[in-house]
Amino acid sequence: MNKLGVCDKCKAVDYKSIIDRVKKLDPSIEINIGCQNICGIGRTKPFVILNHKPVIGNNEEDLLKKISMLLK
């Protein structure tokens, strides 16, 4: 099962939008919402932790492309 970590505090991350869109790619994904401890990146770029690895995009669309390529 895939695991997704998203921060609900970082300013560059619209975590609700990302969760909704990732659930469409993998409805059974396990989601952890909260601080992911990479706050420096989260100030300027959207990111998630996917299966224990950080995935960083230039914008939300770029991030979602990367996520879709990495989902098992």
N, CA, C, O and CB atoms as a CASP TS submission, in Angstrom:
PFRMAT TS
TARGET T0000
AUTHOR 0000-0000-0000
METHOD Language model
MODEL 1
PARENT N/A
ATOM      1  N   MET     1       0.848  -1.183   0.000  1.00  0.00           N
ATOM      2  CA  MET     1       0.000   0.000   0.000  1.00  0.00           C
ATOM      3  C   MET     1       0.894   1.246   0.000  1.00  0.00           C
ATOM      4  O   MET     1       1.906   1.304   0.697  1.00  0.00           O
ATOM      5  CB  MET     1      -0.965  -0.002   1.232  1.00  0.00           C
ATOM      6  N   ASN     2       0.501   2.216  -0.781  1.00  0.00           N
ATOM      7  CA  ASN     2       1.221   3.484  -0.845  1.00  0.00           C
ATOM      8  C   ASN     2       0.897   4.339   0.370  1.00  0.00           C
ATOM      9  O   ASN     2      -0.211   4.293   0.905  1.00  0.00           O
ATOM     10  CB  ASN     2       0.876   4.241  -2.136  1.00  0.00           C
ATOM     11  N   LYS     3       1.891   5.124   0.798  1.00  0.00           N
ATOM     12  CA  LYS     3       1.713   6.033   1.929  1.00  0.00           C
ATOM     13  C   LYS     3       2.084   7.439   1.495  1.00  0.00           C
ATOM     14  O   LYS     3       3.104   7.658   0.841  1.00  0.00           O
ATOM     15  CB  LYS     3       2.568   5.588   3.147  1.00  0.00           C
ATOM     16  N   LEU     4       1.236   8.390   1.872  1.00  0.00           N
ATOM     17  CA  LEU     4       1.444   9.791   1.512  1.00  0.00           C
ATOM     18  C   LEU     4       1.463  10.632   2.775  1.00  0.00           C
ATOM     19  O   LEU     4       0.560  10.536   3.607  1.00  0.00           O
ATOM     20  CB  LEU     4       0.343  10.288   0.538  1.00  0.00           C
ATOM     21  N   GLY     5       2.497  11.460   2.920  1.00  0.00           N
ATOM     22  CA  GLY     5       2.566  12.416   4.011  1.00  0.00           C
ATOM     23  C   GLY     5       2.453  13.816   3.436  1.00  0.00           C
ATOM     24  O   GLY     5       3.187  14.175   2.515  1.00  0.00           O
ATOM     25  N   VAL     6       1.536  14.606   3.976  1.00  0.00           N
ATOM     26  CA  VAL     6       1.368  15.986   3.526  1.00  0.00           C
ATOM     27  C   VAL     6       1.325  16.910   4.740  1.00  0.00           C
ATOM     28  O   VAL     6       0.800  16.555   5.795  1.00  0.00           O
ATOM     29  CB  VAL     6       0.076  16.142   2.669  1.00  0.00           C
ATOM     30  N   CYS     7       1.889  18.097   4.563  1.00  0.00           N
ATOM     31  CA  CYS     7       1.923  19.082   5.645  1.00  0.00           C
ATOM     32  C   CYS     7       0.709  20.003   5.544  1.00  0.00           C
ATOM     33  O   CYS     7       0.349  20.469   4.463  1.00  0.00           O
ATOM     34  CB  CYS     7       3.238  19.907   5.600  1.00  0.00           C
ATOM     35  N   ASP     8       0.098  20.250   6.683  1.00  0.00           N
ATOM     36  CA  ASP     8      -1.039  21.173   6.708  1.00  0.00           C
ATOM     37  C   ASP     8      -0.635  22.569   7.197  1.00  0.00           C
ATOM     38  O   ASP     8      -1.495  23.423   7.415  1.00  0.00           O
ATOM     39  CB  ASP     8      -2.145  20.612   7.599  1.00  0.00           C
ATOM     40  N   LYS     9       0.670  22.800   7.369  1.00  0.00           N
ATOM     41  CA  LYS     9       1.156  24.090   7.849  1.00  0.00           C
ATOM     42  C   LYS     9       1.965  24.867   6.810  1.00  0.00           C
ATOM     43  O   LYS     9       1.956  26.097   6.822  1.00  0.00           O
ATOM     44  CB  LYS     9       1.993  23.881   9.073  1.00  0.00           C
ATOM     45  N   CYS    10       2.658  24.175   5.920  1.00  0.00           N
ATOM     46  CA  CYS    10       3.534  24.833   4.943  1.00  0.00           C
ATOM     47  C   CYS    10       2.722  25.674   3.968  1.00  0.00           C
ATOM     48  O   CYS    10       1.658  25.260   3.507  1.00  0.00           O
ATOM     49  CB  CYS    10       4.366  23.792   4.175  1.00  0.00           C
ATOM     50  N   LYS    11       3.234  26.849   3.663  1.00  0.00           N
ATOM     51  CA  LYS    11       2.499  27.811   2.841  1.00  0.00           C
ATOM     52  C   LYS    11       2.475  27.468   1.356  1.00  0.00           C
ATOM     53  O   LYS    11       1.561  27.890   0.648  1.00  0.00           O
ATOM     54  CB  LYS    11       3.093  29.168   3.016  1.00  0.00           C
ATOM     55  N   ALA    12       3.444  26.721   0.875  1.00  0.00           N
ATOM     56  CA  ALA    12       3.491  26.405  -0.552  1.00  0.00           C
ATOM     57  C   ALA    12       2.668  25.166  -0.903  1.00  0.00           C
ATOM     58  O   ALA    12       2.566  24.798  -2.073  1.00  0.00           O
ATOM     59  CB  ALA    12       4.927  26.202  -0.988  1.00  0.00           C
ATOM     60  N   VAL    13       2.085  24.526   0.105  1.00  0.00           N
ATOM     61  CA  VAL    13       1.359  23.275  -0.118  1.00  0.00           C
ATOM     62  C   VAL    13      -0.125  23.495   0.114  1.00  0.00           C
ATOM     63  O   VAL    13      -0.530  23.893   1.207  1.00  0.00           O
ATOM     64  CB  VAL    13       1.889  22.154   0.803  1.00  0.00           C
ATOM     65  N   ASP    14      -0.948  23.238  -0.909  1.00  0.00           N
ATOM     66  CA  ASP    14      -2.400  23.218  -0.743  1.00  0.00           C
ATOM     67  C   ASP    14      -2.768  21.757  -0.483  1.00  0.00           C
ATOM     68  O   ASP    14      -3.166  21.029  -1.393  1.00  0.00           O
ATOM     69  CB  ASP    14      -3.165  23.812  -2.021  1.00  0.00           C
ATOM     70  N   TYR    15      -2.627  21.349   0.768  1.00  0.00           N
ATOM     71  CA  TYR    15      -2.728  19.937   1.083  1.00  0.00           C
ATOM     72  C   TYR    15      -4.097  19.335   0.763  1.00  0.00           C
ATOM     73  O   TYR    15      -4.172  18.162   0.395  1.00  0.00           O
ATOM     74  CB  TYR    15      -2.419  19.730   2.525  1.00  0.00           C
ATOM     75  N   LYS    16      -5.163  20.094   0.891  1.00  0.00           N
ATOM     76  CA  LYS    16      -6.497  19.564   0.586  1.00  0.00           C
ATOM     77  C   LYS    16      -6.624  19.230  -0.902  1.00  0.00           C
ATOM     78  O   LYS    16      -7.162  18.184  -1.264  1.00  0.00           O
ATOM     79  CB  LYS    16      -7.585  20.578   0.997  1.00  0.00           C
ATOM     80  N   SER    17      -6.140  20.103  -1.740  1.00  0.00           N
ATOM     81  CA  SER    17      -6.180  19.869  -3.182  1.00  0.00           C
ATOM     82  C   SER    17      -5.323  18.669  -3.562  1.00  0.00           C
ATOM     83  O   SER    17      -5.736  17.831  -4.363  1.00  0.00           O
ATOM     84  CB  SER    17      -5.711  21.115  -3.940  1.00  0.00           C
ATOM     85  N   ILE    18      -4.130  18.592  -2.986  1.00  0.00           N
ATOM     86  CA  ILE    18      -3.233  17.485  -3.299  1.00  0.00           C
ATOM     87  C   ILE    18      -3.857  16.159  -2.865  1.00  0.00           C
ATOM     88  O   ILE    18      -3.819  15.182  -3.612  1.00  0.00           O
ATOM     89  CB  ILE    18      -1.865  17.686  -2.618  1.00  0.00           C
ATOM     90  N   ILE    19      -4.426  16.123  -1.667  1.00  0.00           N
ATOM     91  CA  ILE    19      -5.056  14.891  -1.184  1.00  0.00           C
ATOM     92  C   ILE    19      -6.173  14.456  -2.121  1.00  0.00           C
ATOM     93  O   ILE    19      -6.239  13.288  -2.505  1.00  0.00           O
ATOM     94  CB  ILE    19      -5.606  15.084   0.240  1.00  0.00           C
ATOM     95  N   ASP    20      -7.048  15.377  -2.492  1.00  0.00           N
ATOM     96  CA  ASP    20      -8.158  15.041  -3.392  1.00  0.00           C
ATOM     97  C   ASP    20      -7.660  14.468  -4.708  1.00  0.00           C
ATOM     98  O   ASP    20      -8.204  13.486  -5.213  1.00  0.00           O
ATOM     99  CB  ASP    20      -9.016  16.271  -3.660  1.00  0.00           C
ATOM    100  N   ARG    21      -6.635  15.078  -5.255  1.00  0.00           N
ATOM    101  CA  ARG    21      -6.139  14.644  -6.567  1.00  0.00           C
ATOM    102  C   ARG    21      -5.369  13.334  -6.485  1.00  0.00           C
ATOM    103  O   ARG    21      -5.448  12.516  -7.402  1.00  0.00           O
ATOM    104  CB  ARG    21      -5.250  15.718  -7.173  1.00  0.00           C
ATOM    105  N   VAL    22      -4.628  13.121  -5.406  1.00  0.00           N
ATOM    106  CA  VAL    22      -3.892  11.864  -5.248  1.00  0.00           C
ATOM    107  C   VAL    22      -4.861  10.710  -4.995  1.00  0.00           C
ATOM    108  O   VAL    22      -4.627   9.595  -5.462  1.00  0.00           O
ATOM    109  CB  VAL    22      -2.872  11.971  -4.090  1.00  0.00           C
ATOM    110  N   LYS    23      -5.943  10.963  -4.264  1.00  0.00           N
ATOM    111  CA  LYS    23      -6.938   9.909  -4.024  1.00  0.00           C
ATOM    112  C   LYS    23      -7.568   9.420  -5.329  1.00  0.00           C
ATOM    113  O   LYS    23      -7.982   8.265  -5.427  1.00  0.00           O
ATOM    114  CB  LYS    23      -8.032  10.418  -3.079  1.00  0.00           C
ATOM    115  N   LYS    24      -7.639  10.295  -6.319  1.00  0.00           N
ATOM    116  CA  LYS    24      -8.151   9.874  -7.627  1.00  0.00           C
ATOM    117  C   LYS    24      -7.174   8.936  -8.319  1.00  0.00           C
ATOM    118  O   LYS    24      -7.580   8.051  -9.072  1.00  0.00           O
ATOM    119  CB  LYS    24      -8.425  11.093  -8.514  1.00  0.00           C
ATOM    120  N   LEU    25      -5.874   9.135  -8.059  1.00  0.00           N
ATOM    121  CA  LEU    25      -4.857   8.264  -8.644  1.00  0.00           C
ATOM    122  C   LEU    25      -4.764   6.929  -7.905  1.00  0.00           C
ATOM    123  O   LEU    25      -4.533   5.890  -8.525  1.00  0.00           O
ATOM    124  CB  LEU    25      -3.499   8.962  -8.632  1.00  0.00           C
ATOM    125  N   ASP    26      -4.942   6.955  -6.586  1.00  0.00           N
ATOM    126  CA  ASP    26      -4.847   5.754  -5.758  1.00  0.00           C
ATOM    127  C   ASP    26      -5.837   5.879  -4.602  1.00  0.00           C
ATOM    128  O   ASP    26      -5.500   6.425  -3.551  1.00  0.00           O
ATOM    129  CB  ASP    26      -3.389   5.546  -5.226  1.00  0.00           C
ATOM    130  N   PRO    27      -7.058   5.374  -4.794  1.00  0.00           N
ATOM    131  CA  PRO    27      -8.087   5.512  -3.751  1.00  0.00           C
ATOM    132  C   PRO    27      -7.733   4.835  -2.426  1.00  0.00           C
ATOM    133  O   PRO    27      -8.287   5.199  -1.388  1.00  0.00           O
ATOM    134  CB  PRO    27      -9.380   4.948  -4.252  1.00  0.00           C
ATOM    135  N   SER    28      -6.831   3.866  -2.441  1.00  0.00           N
ATOM    136  CA  SER    28      -6.505   3.152  -1.210  1.00  0.00           C
ATOM    137  C   SER    28      -5.260   3.687  -0.504  1.00  0.00           C
ATOM    138  O   SER    28      -4.788   3.074   0.453  1.00  0.00           O
ATOM    139  CB  SER    28      -6.316   1.697  -1.511  1.00  0.00           C
ATOM    140  N   ILE    29      -4.720   4.821  -0.960  1.00  0.00           N
ATOM    141  CA  ILE    29      -3.497   5.365  -0.374  1.00  0.00           C
ATOM    142  C   ILE    29      -3.713   5.735   1.089  1.00  0.00           C
ATOM    143  O   ILE    29      -4.757   6.278   1.451  1.00  0.00           O
ATOM    144  CB  ILE    29      -3.024   6.590  -1.165  1.00  0.00           C
ATOM    145  N   GLU    30      -2.733   5.443   1.921  1.00  0.00           N
ATOM    146  CA  GLU    30      -2.767   5.814   3.334  1.00  0.00           C
ATOM    147  C   GLU    30      -2.201   7.222   3.457  1.00  0.00           C
ATOM    148  O   GLU    30      -1.102   7.494   2.973  1.00  0.00           O
ATOM    149  CB  GLU    30      -1.958   4.794   4.221  1.00  0.00           C
ATOM    150  N   ILE    31      -2.948   8.123   4.103  1.00  0.00           N
ATOM    151  CA  ILE    31      -2.560   9.533   4.159  1.00  0.00           C
ATOM    152  C   ILE    31      -2.285   9.958   5.598  1.00  0.00           C
ATOM    153  O   ILE    31      -3.083   9.701   6.499  1.00  0.00           O
ATOM    154  CB  ILE    31      -3.656  10.421   3.541  1.00  0.00           C
ATOM    155  N   ASN    32      -1.148  10.610   5.795  1.00  0.00           N
ATOM    156  CA  ASN    32      -0.761  11.168   7.082  1.00  0.00           C
ATOM    157  C   ASN    32      -0.679  12.694   6.911  1.00  0.00           C
ATOM    158  O   ASN    32       0.147  13.194   6.148  1.00  0.00           O
ATOM    159  CB  ASN    32       0.614  10.561   7.588  1.00  0.00           C
ATOM    160  N   ILE    33      -1.533  13.414   7.619  1.00  0.00           N
ATOM    161  CA  ILE    33      -1.547  14.876   7.541  1.00  0.00           C
ATOM    162  C   ILE    33      -0.875  15.434   8.788  1.00  0.00           C
ATOM    163  O   ILE    33      -1.250  15.096   9.911  1.00  0.00           O
ATOM    164  CB  ILE    33      -3.005  15.426   7.399  1.00  0.00           C
ATOM    165  N   GLY    34       0.114  16.287   8.583  1.00  0.00           N
ATOM    166  CA  GLY    34       0.828  16.915   9.690  1.00  0.00           C
ATOM    167  C   GLY    34       2.217  17.311   9.239  1.00  0.00           C
ATOM    168  O   GLY    34       2.585  17.114   8.080  1.00  0.00           O
ATOM    169  N   CYS    35       2.982  17.867  10.153  1.00  0.00           N
ATOM    170  CA  CYS    35       4.326  18.317   9.823  1.00  0.00           C
ATOM    171  C   CYS    35       5.162  17.154   9.305  1.00  0.00           C
ATOM    172  O   CYS    35       5.182  16.079   9.905  1.00  0.00           O
ATOM    173  CB  CYS    35       4.996  18.958  11.046  1.00  0.00           C
ATOM    174  N   GLN    36       5.850  17.372   8.195  1.00  0.00           N
ATOM    175  CA  GLN    36       6.692  16.335   7.586  1.00  0.00           C
ATOM    176  C   GLN    36       8.180  16.635   7.787  1.00  0.00           C
ATOM    177  O   GLN    36       9.036  15.923   7.263  1.00  0.00           O
ATOM    178  CB  GLN    36       6.381  16.212   6.084  1.00  0.00           C
ATOM    179  N   ASN    37       8.482  17.686   8.546  1.00  0.00           N
ATOM    180  CA  ASN    37       9.848  18.042   8.939  1.00  0.00           C
ATOM    181  C   ASN    37      10.757  18.448   7.781  1.00  0.00           C
ATOM    182  O   ASN    37      11.966  18.227   7.847  1.00  0.00           O
ATOM    183  CB  ASN    37      10.466  16.895   9.653  1.00  0.00           C
ATOM    184  N   ILE    38      10.210  19.028   6.740  1.00  0.00           N
ATOM    185  CA  ILE    38      11.040  19.656   5.711  1.00  0.00           C
ATOM    186  C   ILE    38      10.471  21.053   5.425  1.00  0.00           C
ATOM    187  O   ILE    38      10.136  21.401   4.293  1.00  0.00           O
ATOM    188  CB  ILE    38      11.087  18.778   4.396  1.00  0.00           C
ATOM    189  N   CYS    39      10.380  21.825   6.499  1.00  0.00           N
ATOM    190  CA  CYS    39       9.744  23.142   6.469  1.00  0.00           C
ATOM    191  C   CYS    39      10.444  24.122   5.530  1.00  0.00           C
ATOM    192  O   CYS    39       9.777  24.963   4.926  1.00  0.00           O
ATOM    193  CB  CYS    39       9.708  23.721   7.860  1.00  0.00           C
ATOM    194  N   GLY    40      11.745  24.040   5.393  1.00  0.00           N
ATOM    195  CA  GLY    40      12.468  24.962   4.516  1.00  0.00           C
ATOM    196  C   GLY    40      11.976  24.881   3.094  1.00  0.00           C
ATOM    197  O   GLY    40      11.773  25.907   2.445  1.00  0.00           O
ATOM    198  N   ILE    41      11.782  23.673   2.601  1.00  0.00           N
ATOM    199  CA  ILE    41      11.260  23.478   1.249  1.00  0.00           C
ATOM    200  C   ILE    41       9.795  23.899   1.185  1.00  0.00           C
ATOM    201  O   ILE    41       9.362  24.505   0.205  1.00  0.00           O
ATOM    202  CB  ILE    41      11.416  22.005   0.810  1.00  0.00           C
ATOM    203  N   GLY    42       9.043  23.581   2.216  1.00  0.00           N
ATOM    204  CA  GLY    42       7.608  23.850   2.241  1.00  0.00           C
ATOM    205  C   GLY    42       7.239  25.319   2.198  1.00  0.00           C
ATOM    206  O   GLY    42       6.083  25.661   1.947  1.00  0.00           O
ATOM    207  N   ARG    43       8.195  26.185   2.436  1.00  0.00           N
ATOM    208  CA  ARG    43       7.919  27.627   2.339  1.00  0.00           C
ATOM    209  C   ARG    43       7.823  28.091   0.899  1.00  0.00           C
ATOM    210  O   ARG    43       7.145  29.076   0.605  1.00  0.00           O
ATOM    211  CB  ARG    43       9.000  28.422   3.057  1.00  0.00           C
ATOM    212  N   THR    44       8.505  27.382  -0.011  1.00  0.00           N
ATOM    213  CA  THR    44       8.585  27.875  -1.388  1.00  0.00           C
ATOM    214  C   THR    44       8.085  26.905  -2.455  1.00  0.00           C
ATOM    215  O   THR    44       7.727  27.333  -3.553  1.00  0.00           O
ATOM    216  CB  THR    44       9.986  28.230  -1.691  1.00  0.00           C
ATOM    217  N   LYS    45       8.054  25.607  -2.153  1.00  0.00           N
ATOM    218  CA  LYS    45       7.662  24.626  -3.168  1.00  0.00           C
ATOM    219  C   LYS    45       6.715  23.596  -2.581  1.00  0.00           C
ATOM    220  O   LYS    45       6.855  23.207  -1.421  1.00  0.00           O
ATOM    221  CB  LYS    45       8.896  23.933  -3.755  1.00  0.00           C
ATOM    222  N   PRO    46       5.750  23.153  -3.379  1.00  0.00           N
ATOM    223  CA  PRO    46       4.864  22.092  -2.900  1.00  0.00           C
ATOM    224  C   PRO    46       5.625  20.770  -2.842  1.00  0.00           C
ATOM    225  O   PRO    46       6.452  20.470  -3.703  1.00  0.00           O
ATOM    226  CB  PRO    46       3.617  21.961  -3.813  1.00  0.00           C
ATOM    227  N   PHE    47       5.327  19.994  -1.815  1.00  0.00           N
ATOM    228  CA  PHE    47       5.998  18.705  -1.639  1.00  0.00           C
ATOM    229  C   PHE    47       5.075  17.739  -0.918  1.00  0.00           C
ATOM    230  O   PHE    47       4.094  18.145  -0.294  1.00  0.00           O
ATOM    231  CB  PHE    47       7.321  18.872  -0.858  1.00  0.00           C
ATOM    232  N   VAL    48       5.394  16.480  -1.009  1.00  0.00           N
ATOM    233  CA  VAL    48       4.778  15.424  -0.213  1.00  0.00           C
ATOM    234  C   VAL    48       5.875  14.429   0.139  1.00  0.00           C
ATOM    235  O   VAL    48       6.971  14.465  -0.421  1.00  0.00           O
ATOM    236  CB  VAL    48       3.589  14.728  -0.982  1.00  0.00           C
ATOM    237  N   ILE    49       5.565  13.553   1.064  1.00  0.00           N
ATOM    238  CA  ILE    49       6.417  12.407   1.342  1.00  0.00           C
ATOM    239  C   ILE    49       5.640  11.207   0.813  1.00  0.00           C
ATOM    240  O   ILE    49       4.566  10.882   1.321  1.00  0.00           O
ATOM    241  CB  ILE    49       6.773  12.268   2.900  1.00  0.00           C
ATOM    242  N   LEU    50       6.183  10.556  -0.200  1.00  0.00           N
ATOM    243  CA  LEU    50       5.516   9.411  -0.819  1.00  0.00           C
ATOM    244  C   LEU    50       6.356   8.172  -0.553  1.00  0.00           C
ATOM    245  O   LEU    50       7.500   8.071  -0.995  1.00  0.00           O
ATOM    246  CB  LEU    50       5.308   9.630  -2.355  1.00  0.00           C
ATOM    247  N   ASN    51       5.774   7.243   0.168  1.00  0.00           N
ATOM    248  CA  ASN    51       6.475   6.004   0.519  1.00  0.00           C
ATOM    249  C   ASN    51       7.839   6.300   1.139  1.00  0.00           C
ATOM    250  O   ASN    51       8.849   5.700   0.770  1.00  0.00           O
ATOM    251  CB  ASN    51       6.643   5.114  -0.724  1.00  0.00           C
ATOM    252  N   HIS    52       7.847   7.232   2.083  1.00  0.00           N
ATOM    253  CA  HIS    52       9.019   7.603   2.887  1.00  0.00           C
ATOM    254  C   HIS    52      10.084   8.377   2.118  1.00  0.00           C
ATOM    255  O   HIS    52      11.205   8.519   2.607  1.00  0.00           O
ATOM    256  CB  HIS    52       9.638   6.371   3.461  1.00  0.00           C
ATOM    257  N   LYS    53       9.765   8.881   0.928  1.00  0.00           N
ATOM    258  CA  LYS    53      10.723   9.669   0.144  1.00  0.00           C
ATOM    259  C   LYS    53      10.091  11.013  -0.218  1.00  0.00           C
ATOM    260  O   LYS    53       8.925  11.056  -0.611  1.00  0.00           O
ATOM    261  CB  LYS    53      11.160   8.899  -1.145  1.00  0.00           C
ATOM    262  N   PRO    54      10.841  12.110  -0.092  1.00  0.00           N
ATOM    263  CA  PRO    54      10.282  13.410  -0.464  1.00  0.00           C
ATOM    264  C   PRO    54      10.123  13.548  -1.981  1.00  0.00           C
ATOM    265  O   PRO    54      10.991  13.146  -2.756  1.00  0.00           O
ATOM    266  CB  PRO    54      11.169  14.534   0.070  1.00  0.00           C
ATOM    267  N   VAL    55       9.006  14.119  -2.371  1.00  0.00           N
ATOM    268  CA  VAL    55       8.734  14.430  -3.775  1.00  0.00           C
ATOM    269  C   VAL    55       8.429  15.924  -3.808  1.00  0.00           C
ATOM    270  O   VAL    55       7.505  16.388  -3.140  1.00  0.00           O
ATOM    271  CB  VAL    55       7.528  13.555  -4.374  1.00  0.00           C
ATOM    272  N   ILE    56       9.206  16.677  -4.586  1.00  0.00           N
ATOM    273  CA  ILE    56       9.109  18.133  -4.613  1.00  0.00           C
ATOM    274  C   ILE    56       8.801  18.585  -6.037  1.00  0.00           C
ATOM    275  O   ILE    56       9.423  18.122  -6.992  1.00  0.00           O
ATOM    276  CB  ILE    56      10.421  18.791  -4.095  1.00  0.00           C
ATOM    277  N   GLY    57       7.842  19.489  -6.170  1.00  0.00           N
ATOM    278  CA  GLY    57       7.502  20.022  -7.485  1.00  0.00           C
ATOM    279  C   GLY    57       7.719  21.515  -7.555  1.00  0.00           C
ATOM    280  O   GLY    57       7.833  22.186  -6.529  1.00  0.00           O
ATOM    281  N   ASN    58       7.774  22.030  -8.762  1.00  0.00           N
ATOM    282  CA  ASN    58       7.865  23.476  -8.957  1.00  0.00           C
ATOM    283  C   ASN    58       6.529  24.149  -8.722  1.00  0.00           C
ATOM    284  O   ASN    58       6.466  25.320  -8.349  1.00  0.00           O
ATOM    285  CB  ASN    58       8.365  23.795 -10.357  1.00  0.00           C
ATOM    286  N   ASN    59       5.449  23.390  -8.946  1.00  0.00           N
ATOM    287  CA  ASN    59       4.085  23.839  -8.702  1.00  0.00           C
ATOM    288  C   ASN    59       3.237  22.589  -8.466  1.00  0.00           C
ATOM    289  O   ASN    59       3.756  21.475  -8.528  1.00  0.00           O
ATOM    290  CB  ASN    59       3.529  24.704  -9.906  1.00  0.00           C
ATOM    291  N   GLU    60       1.961  22.755  -8.201  1.00  0.00           N
ATOM    292  CA  GLU    60       1.116  21.601  -7.881  1.00  0.00           C
ATOM    293  C   GLU    60       1.011  20.622  -9.053  1.00  0.00           C
ATOM    294  O   GLU    60       1.032  19.408  -8.848  1.00  0.00           O
ATOM    295  CB  GLU    60      -0.278  22.071  -7.477  1.00  0.00           C
ATOM    296  N   GLU    61       0.899  21.136 -10.262  1.00  0.00           N
ATOM    297  CA  GLU    61       0.798  20.255 -11.437  1.00  0.00           C
ATOM    298  C   GLU    61       2.058  19.413 -11.597  1.00  0.00           C
ATOM    299  O   GLU    61       1.977  18.211 -11.849  1.00  0.00           O
ATOM    300  CB  GLU    61       0.554  21.080 -12.714  1.00  0.00           C
ATOM    301  N   ASP    62       3.211  20.039 -11.452  1.00  0.00           N
ATOM    302  CA  ASP    62       4.484  19.330 -11.549  1.00  0.00           C
ATOM    303  C   ASP    62       4.579  18.262 -10.460  1.00  0.00           C
ATOM    304  O   ASP    62       5.016  17.141 -10.722  1.00  0.00           O
ATOM    305  CB  ASP    62       5.665  20.319 -11.441  1.00  0.00           C
ATOM    306  N   LEU    63       4.174  18.608  -9.247  1.00  0.00           N
ATOM    307  CA  LEU    63       4.195  17.658  -8.142  1.00  0.00           C
ATOM    308  C   LEU    63       3.304  16.455  -8.443  1.00  0.00           C
ATOM    309  O   LEU    63       3.705  15.313  -8.222  1.00  0.00           O
ATOM    310  CB  LEU    63       3.749  18.338  -6.843  1.00  0.00           C
ATOM    311  N   LEU    64       2.110  16.707  -8.939  1.00  0.00           N
ATOM    312  CA  LEU    64       1.190  15.608  -9.217  1.00  0.00           C
ATOM    313  C   LEU    64       1.688  14.710 -10.351  1.00  0.00           C
ATOM    314  O   LEU    64       1.454  13.501 -10.322  1.00  0.00           O
ATOM    315  CB  LEU    64      -0.181  16.158  -9.563  1.00  0.00           C
ATOM    316  N   LYS    65       2.364  15.275 -11.337  1.00  0.00           N
ATOM    317  CA  LYS    65       2.975  14.456 -12.390  1.00  0.00           C
ATOM    318  C   LYS    65       4.007  13.513 -11.793  1.00  0.00           C
ATOM    319  O   LYS    65       4.046  12.327 -12.121  1.00  0.00           O
ATOM    320  CB  LYS    65       3.629  15.346 -13.468  1.00  0.00           C
ATOM    321  N   LYS    66       4.840  14.053 -10.915  1.00  0.00           N
ATOM    322  CA  LYS    66       5.875  13.232 -10.276  1.00  0.00           C
ATOM    323  C   LYS    66       5.254  12.147  -9.407  1.00  0.00           C
ATOM    324  O   LYS    66       5.717  11.006  -9.410  1.00  0.00           O
ATOM    325  CB  LYS    66       6.811  14.108  -9.430  1.00  0.00           C
ATOM    326  N   ILE    67       4.215  12.494  -8.667  1.00  0.00           N
ATOM    327  CA  ILE    67       3.536  11.513  -7.814  1.00  0.00           C
ATOM    328  C   ILE    67       2.963  10.391  -8.681  1.00  0.00           C
ATOM    329  O   ILE    67       3.146   9.216  -8.363  1.00  0.00           O
ATOM    330  CB  ILE    67       2.408  12.191  -6.978  1.00  0.00           C
ATOM    331  N   SER    68       2.280  10.731  -9.758  1.00  0.00           N
ATOM    332  CA  SER    68       1.655   9.710 -10.597  1.00  0.00           C
ATOM    333  C   SER    68       2.692   8.756 -11.192  1.00  0.00           C
ATOM    334  O   SER    68       2.410   7.572 -11.375  1.00  0.00           O
ATOM    335  CB  SER    68       0.852  10.369 -11.717  1.00  0.00           C
ATOM    336  N   MET    69       3.890   9.263 -11.495  1.00  0.00           N
ATOM    337  CA  MET    69       4.943   8.391 -12.030  1.00  0.00           C
ATOM    338  C   MET    69       5.504   7.457 -10.975  1.00  0.00           C
ATOM    339  O   MET    69       5.997   6.378 -11.306  1.00  0.00           O
ATOM    340  CB  MET    69       6.064   9.222 -12.616  1.00  0.00           C
ATOM    341  N   LEU    70       5.439   7.856  -9.695  1.00  0.00           N
ATOM    342  CA  LEU    70       6.036   7.065  -8.620  1.00  0.00           C
ATOM    343  C   LEU    70       5.068   6.110  -7.925  1.00  0.00           C
ATOM    344  O   LEU    70       5.501   5.208  -7.208  1.00  0.00           O
ATOM    345  CB  LEU    70       6.621   7.981  -7.606  1.00  0.00           C
ATOM    346  N   LEU    71       3.775   6.297  -8.126  1.00  0.00           N
ATOM    347  CA  LEU    71       2.826   5.405  -7.476  1.00  0.00           C
ATOM    348  C   LEU    71       2.978   3.987  -7.998  1.00  0.00           C
ATOM    349  O   LEU    71       3.114   3.767  -9.202  1.00  0.00           O
ATOM    350  CB  LEU    71       1.396   5.896  -7.687  1.00  0.00           C
ATOM    351  N   LYS    72       2.954   3.043  -7.097  1.00  0.00           N
ATOM    352  CA  LYS    72       3.131   1.628  -7.456  1.00  0.00           C
ATOM    353  C   LYS    72       1.804   1.008  -7.823  1.00  0.00           C
ATOM    354  O   LYS    72       1.746  -0.176  -8.154  1.00  0.00           O
ATOM    355  CB  LYS    72       3.776   0.843  -6.304  1.00  0.00           C
TER
END
